């Protein structure tokens, strides 16, 4: 199923000059960039989008009839052109990062491509504040220098020496020429946040300096400092000195230690202090948090990413991150890729007379964003199942080839130093001798025991998963999602310590049918229960899923052997 591209792009040419250079939202965009500079939450949101987009990979491809993307061969002109975007992978990382911030804040950005005199091109991503419309063309500010961009002819090849400019924007549903972004849609809320933050600062300053009014009986005299006459009363000077010191240095003793005065005992009851605190002091802080929540809900990523995920466990974090990639990252990647396709790649392919130029496009691969963070644990699991080599295991667990063992690898079927076959005496054979004990051979009884044990393990993990769903490891806010997961695999997403298996009684009553199964296949019930219980505990604590293939190795315990 194809996905509709929601972005818009236009190369600055004589045909599009009147519309491309127009920017009816410039004043609002300037305000939005002002909030990016002064509001940490806006800055975090924009940088999160940009940093996430920077992990994507650009490549050339075309859409097959089934909707999937077919990458272009390495020697195809489309693949060779895409590889040169922004000078290669490093430059593409910065290009996508910059575009992520521009689309998140202003909903719009410009890419200016300057051909170099020697060879290659310089790519610049500019904000709307750096590109202005001039008579007969555009003027871009690049590294502090004014660069004139003429409105070229749309039929002129893109490789001309004049720089070209491409406007990339997320169009507003109300007016296509105007840009749209979460920050532009939250300007009123951000203005409220600015006012409330100013109020909170004023409250903090008033708490440091404005301590209220001190009422003392008329005629009360206070001790004067040395050097003053009895007629002088310097209490006000003392208060002012202390207040000024506390303002300049909030960590000084003057900001915390009270002023000590000596007054006649009969006047103590008549001394009072009045303050000007109001209910708005606490209300301003609550209102500011409410505005932050509204802004977070107005962004096109889960609000928990902006507000914090302290109460979300790791599998909930993966779910929210996946949703953020789907809603906030991939659409913006598609906008940039669509702009580079229609305004840069295809015109170049057409100028080179590539027959199928209209089929190829710039694609953005977001799969690197979806890789689970615990790659080391995943690599160990896949390695144990024979899915990756020793070299890959060392790479994903943080080791290099210098750490490789000098002897043969543990599993010779993977790409590494091959293990020679053992040399057998002439009178020996590799066939299974009849003298092996029954425990060393695989019989039909062993297969039926393994099937029965597999069912017991799965039932035990299912019961443990349903219990785990009601434990503190699974917050109430995430239990609805937990119920959508197979109970026997919930432990792979919810972290459980070994001690918590007993604390939460996850495996209590799980092996009630073991005596019946053990008697049926002639095994020791105590041994079978102990082996299965130990295996299930290890799975839960390690967060590893159960597979039938692991059951056979579990049943190789010596105490489960059948006497010949």
C-alpha positions, 0 to 999 in steps of 0.5 A, a space after each residue: 500500500 503506497 503512502 501519500 506524500 504530504 510535503 511540498 517543494 518548489 525549485 526557485 525558477 522563473 515559472 515559480 518565482 512569484 509563489 516560491 519567494 512568497 512567505 506569508 507566515 514569515 512574522 509567525 515563523 520569526 516568533 517561532 524561532 524566538 521561542 526555539 531560542 528561549 524555551 527549553 521545551 521547544 528546543 528539545 522538541 526540535 532537536 529530538 526531531 532533527 537528531 532522530 531524522 539524522 539517523 536515517 539513510 538516503 538511497 535511490 529506489 523505485 516503487 514496485 507494483 506491490 508497493 515495496 521499494 526496490 533499491 537502485 543498483 550501485 552502478 545506476 545513475 540514480 544511485 550514483 547521484 543520491 550518493 553525492 547528496 551533501 557530499 556523502 553520508 556524513 553530509 546527509 546526516 547533517 542535512 536531515 538533522 537541520 531539516 528536522 529542526 526547520 520543519 519542526 519549528 517553522 514548518 519550512 526550510 531552504 536547501 541551496 546547492 552551490 556548484 564549486 569551481 573545481 568539482 562537486 557541490 556545496 549543500 546548505 540548509 537555511 532557515 526562512 530567516 536567511 532567505 529573502 526575496 530580492 528584485 530578480 531573484 533571491 538572496 541567501 545568507 550563507 556563512 555570513 555572506 550574501 549569495 544571490 540566487 537568480 530565478 533560472 529557467 526550469 529547462 536549464 540543467 541543474 548542473 549550471 554554475 548558478 546556485 539553485 534553491 529549493 523551498 521545502 515546506 509542510 503545507 498548511 491545510 488551509 492555504 497550501 503556500 503557507 507552512 505548518 508546524 506544531 510550534 506555529 500551531 502553539 504560539 498562543 500557548 507558548 505566549 502564555 508559557 512566557 508570561 507564566 514563566 515571567 510570573 514565576 521569576 517575579 515570585 522567586 525574586 519577591 520571595 528573596 527580596 520582598 519579605 512583607 511589612 514589619 509593624 512595630 509599636 510607635 516610639 520603639 527604639 532599636 539599638 544603634 550600631 557603634 559610631 552612631 548617636 543615641 538619637 539615630 536609629 539605623 534599622 532601615 539601613 540594616 534592612 536595606 543592606 541585608 536585602 541588597 546582599 541577598 539579591 546580589 548573592 542568594 547563597 549568602 548568609 544574608 539570604 537565610 539568617 534572620 536579623 537579630 534585634 533586641 527590644 523590651 520584652 513588653 513590646 514583643 507581642 505588638 511586633 507583627 509582620 505582614 506579607 503580600 503573598 497570594 494564591 496566584 503564587 502556587 497557581 502560576 506554577 500549576 498553570 505553567 505545567 498545564 500549558 507545557 502539557 498542552 504544548 506537548 499534546 500539540 506536538 506530533 510525537 507522544 507527549 511522554 517524550 517531551 514531558 518525560 518517561 520516568 513512569 514508563 518501563 522499557 517496553 513502553 518506551 519502545 512502543 512510544 518511540 516507535 509511534 513517534 517515528 511513525 507519526 513525527 519522523 517518517 512523514 518529515 523524511 518523506 517530505 525531504 525525500 520528495 523534495 529532492 526527488 522532484 526538484 533535484 534527482 529527476 531533473 538531473 536524470 532527465 537532463 542525462 536522458 535516462 529512459 526511466 527517470 520518472 520512476 526513480 526517487 530519493 528514499 529515506 530508510 528509517 530502519 536504523 531508528 527501529 533497532 532495539 537499544 539492547 543489541 548486545 542481549 539480542 546478539 547473544 540470543 541470535 548467536 545461540 540460535 545460529 543466526 550470526 557469526 562470531 565476528 558479528 557477536 563481538 561487534 555487537 557486544 563491544 569487542 573487536 577482532 583483537 579480542 578473538 580467541 586464538 583457538 577455533 571458534 565455539 561454533 564452526 558453522 559460522 564464518 571464521 577459522 574452520 575447525 578441521 575434522 577429527 582424525 579417527 582410527 581405522 577401526 572406529 566409525 562415526 555411527 552411533 554404537 549400540 553400547 551407549 546408555 539410553 539417556 544418550 540416544 534420542 527415542 520416541 519417548 524422549 520426543 514425547 517428553 520434550 513435547 510435554 515439557 514444552 507445554 508445561 513451560 509455556 503454561 508456566 510462562 503464561 501464568 507468570 505473564 498474567 501475574 506479572 501484568 498486575 505487579 509494579 513492574 507493569 504500571 497501570 497506565 501500560 496494562 492495557 497494552 500489556 494485555 495485547 501481548 502474549 502472556 508467555 512472552 511478557 517477561 521479554 518486555 518487562 524487566 524482572 529481577 531473579 528475586 522478584 520471581 519469588 517475591 511476586 510468586 510468578 511460578 507458584 503452582 506452575 508444576 502441579 502436573 509434573 508428577 503425572 508427566 514424570 510417571 508417564 515417561 519414567 522420570 524422577 518427578 523431583 528432578 523434572 520439576 527442579 529442571 523446569 523451574 530453574 529454566 523458567 526462572 532463567 528465562 524470566 530474569 534474562 528476558 529471553 523467550 522460550 523455544 521448543 529447541 531449548 527444551 531438548 537441551 534442558 532435559 539432558 540433566 543427568 538426573 533425568 536419565 533412564 536406566 538401561 
